[in-house]
Amino acid sequence: MTQRRRQRGRDITGIIVLDKEKGASSNACLQEVKRLFQAEKAGHTGALDPLATGVLPLCFGEATKISQFLLDSDKRYRTRVKLGVRTDTADSEGAVISERSVAEVTRERVLEELQQFRGDIEQTPPMYSALKHKGTPLYKLARAGQEVERQARPVTIYALELLSYTENGTKNGTESDDAGTTLELEIFCSKGTYVRSIADDLGEALGCGAHVTELRRLQAGAFGESQCVSIERLREVKDAGGLEALDHFLVPADEAVAELPRVVLPSVTADYVKQGQAVLVRHLPDSGLVRLYDEDEFIGIGIMLDDGRVAPRRLFATGH
């Protein structure tokens, strides 16, 4: 007689759009939220640096099957960059490796140099990143004092705007508490873009060096700041109303892929799809990925075939 595997948590499905706090790792946030929900299965959708705050979608249960779509999605950030100081991590958590004068830097020069970072560009990932070299994360090699050659990768910067320029206590012409020369930027970019690399490369282009002092993710794919909830808020709600109250924060998994065309299947046809078969239904798109529904229930992602049928690509277990 085989013994059933004991379930180690609740079988819940959905997405929590977490407002990640500063200083914590993305995995630490994931584990804390997973514990609060007593969830059996959870995963995040691409790590944010400990320094960073903001939108961090966490997928639970069957929703982990579409985490790759969020990982591959476009992102939007707001960042503060300090000029004149370069660090080994390209942010304020690293060791200072050079300090140079900003006397020759002007707002006009910054605007001019920013032009080269818009559109399709090549970007070399920083050593302090989670990318792996022969199975080892680059940041671990960097902490051990090793540096390895990294291949430049294509990324797309859809928008890069200078929100403010602060110099000698004056921000956009008015008094500011910011010391030194700092920039505030908003960046809308493709997956795989490192904001720290933009800051570092901009600093070198200006001849003074630069590093990120603040970084906030405003948007990840379909999810934005307005949908965010903090760990502190989740704790408060659980203390007051238990797990049932907490579950109200779960966002349906299909919202993560809301940009894909919706294909509603009759239940009989959906049964064939659930068995792995491609089916032909009316009013299908010509190509690409689609959201599949068994009547009103989201059952996963499908892909259009050349012969006009739709085939299952990533299916959810039924009943979620």
N, C-alpha and C positions, 0 to 999 in steps of 0.2 A: 504494500500500500504506500503510495507516494504522499509525502507530507507537503501540504500547500505552503508556499512561501508566505511568511507572515508580513502583512502590510505594515510598513513603518511610518505611515502618515495618512493624511486624508487625501482621497482621490478627487482633487479639484482641478478645474481647467479654466484658464483665463489669463489675463495680463494685468500686472500692477505697474502703473507708470510712476516710478519712484522719483522723488526729488532727492537725489543723492547729496549727502552732507559732505562738507569739506573735511579732508584728513583721513577719511575711511577708504579702504579699498573696495572696488566693486564687488568682489567675491564676499567680503565681510558683510556688506549690505545685503547681498543675496541670501546668505546664510541666516542673517537675523530676521529678514522678512519671511523666509521659509519656515523658521522656527515659530514666528508669531502666528502664521496660518496653519501650522502643524501639517504642512504639505508633504506629500510623499516624493514629488518630483518637481524640480524647478531649475531654471537656468537663466543667465542674463544674456544680453544681446550685443556684446561688445563692451569691453571695459573702458571706464573713464579713469583718468589719472587720479590718485588720491587728492591732489590739489583741487581738482575740478568738482563742480557742483552741477545739479540740474538733471535733465531728463535721462533716466535709466530704466528702460522697459525691462521688466522681469516676467518671464513666461512660466506658467505652472501647468503641470499635467500634459494633456495633448497639445497645448499651445507651444510647447517646446519644439514641436515639429515644424513650426514656421518661424523659429527664431532667426534662421538664416536670412529670411526676407528683411528682417529689421537690421541685421548685421550689415547687409548689402545696401541699405537705404541711405539716402542723402541726409546730411546733418547740418544744423545751424548752431553757431556758437557766438558768444560775446566774450571778448578777452581784453584784459589790461596788460600792456606791454611797457616795461621800463627800459629806456635807452641808456647807453653808456656802460652797461655791465653785462658781460656774457658769462653764462654758467655752463657746467658740463652736462646738465640735464635740460638746458634751455628753459628752465623755470626756476622759481625762487627756492625750491627745495634742494637745488644742487650747489656744488662748490663753485665759487667765483674763479674763473680762469683768466679774465682780463677786464680792465677798467680803462675806458678811453673817453676823451673829451666829446661833448655833444655841441661844442661851440659852433660848428659849421652846419648843424642840422636846423632846418626850418620846417614849418608846416607844409610849405610848398614842395620842398624836397621829398618829404614823406609821401605826399600825394603822387608825386612823379614816380617814385620808386615802387609804390604799390601797384602800378599798372602792370609790371612784369609778373605779378603773382595772380593775375586774373585769367580765366579761361583754362585751356588744357595745358598743364605744366608737368614737368618732371620733378619729383621730390625724393630726396634721399632720407629714408627713415632714421630717426635718432638712435644712438646706441642704447639709450634708456627707453626701451620700448619692449612690448611683449612678443614681438616677432622672434622667430626661432632661427638659430644657426646650428645645423647638425643636431637638432633636437633640444637645444638649450636656449631659453629665452635670452635675448640680447642684454636685458638689464642685469641678468646674473653675471654675464661675462664682463659687463661694464663695471659692476661692483668689485669684481676680482682684478680690475685694472687692465682688462684685455679689450682691444678694439679690433673688430673684423671689418672687412670690406662689405659694404652694403650696396646693392644695386638700386639705382634710381627707379622710381615707379611712377607711372602716369596717374595723375589725379586731375579732377576738374574743380575749379573754383568758380562757381556760378555768380557769386557776388562777394565783394570785399569792400567794405565801406569804413571810412575813418569817422567815428562818431564824435571823438573829442581829441584835442591836442593840448596838453598841459605843459607849460614851460615856466620855470621860476615862480611857481605858485599861481600862475594865471592859466585858467582853462577856457579856451575859446574866447579869450578877451575878458573874462571875469575871474575874481579871486577863487583859489581852490586850496584845499588842504593837502593835495598831492605834492610830494617832494620830488625835485628833479624834473626830468622830461619824461612824460608818459603818454602813451596813446591808448585810446579805447577803440577796438575794432569789432565789427560784426562780420561774420564769415558764413557763407552758405556754400557747402562743398560736398563732393562725392565721398563715398566710403573710402577708408584708408588714408584720409588726409590728416596730417599731424599739424595742429595749430602751433605747437612749440617750434616745429621746423620753419613755419612761416615767420614766426617772430625772430628766430635765430638768423635765418637767411636775410630778412629785412634789415636786421642790425648790421650784418656784414655789408650789405649793399649801401647802407648809410655811412659805413666806415667807423661806427662807434660801438657796435655790439648791442645786444638786446636780449631780454628774457621775459617770459610770461610770469606775471605776479598774481593774476586772477583768471579763471576760466570757467565759463558756465555754458552748458549745453542747453540751448533753447528749444531744439526740435530734433527728434530722431524719427525719420520716416513720417508716418501718419500721426505721431504723438507730439504734443507740445506742452509748454509750461502750464497752461490752464488745466491740464488733466493730472498734474503731479500731486502726489501726496507724500509727506515726510514720514520717516520711521517713527518719529515722536508722535505724530497724529495717529498713526496706526496703533501704537501702544495705547493711547488715550481711548480710542474707540473700542479696542478689545477689552480694556479694563471696565468700560462702562456697559458694553453690550455683548461681549463674548464673540465667538467665532462667527455667529450669524450676522452680526453687525459689520464685522470685518469683511465678510464676503461681498458686501455691497460695493466695495472698491474694485472688485475684479471686472476688468473690461473684456467683453467678448473677443475671442481670438481673431475673428474675421475682420475686426476693425484694423488690424495690423496690415491687412492686404486689401484695404477698401478701394485702392486704385485699380485693382484687377476687375475685369468684367464679371458680372454675376450671372451664373447659369443655374437655373432652377430645374431640377429633374423630377419627373413623376417617381413615386416610391418604387414602382416596379423596375424602372430604368436605373434608379439609384442602386438597387440591389445588385445589378450586373456590374456597376462601377465598383462597388464595395468588394466584389469578387475578383477585381483586377482587370475587368474587361473594358475595352473601348466601346463607346455607344454613339449612335447618331441621333441627334435631337434637332429640332427646328431653331432657327434664329441664333446660330452660334457665330462667334467671331471667326475671322479668317485664319488667325494664327495667334500664337502666344499662350500665356498662362491665364487661367480663369479660376474664379471661386465657385466651388460646387456646393449645391444645396439639395438635400432630400426634402422636398417641399420647403419648410421654413428652417430646417436644421442644417447648419453648416457642417459639411462632412470632409472638407479639405480642398486641396489644390489640384486642378486638372491642367492638361496641356492639349492644345489643338494639334491634330495630325494632318498630314498632307492630303489625306482622302476625305477630310471634312468631319471626321469623328473626333470626339473628345475622350482622352485616356486619363486614368488616375495618375497623379504624380506624387502626391503626399496626402494620404488619407488619415483622418481621425478615427479612433475607435468610436463606435456608435454609443449613443446615450449621454454625450457630453454637450 
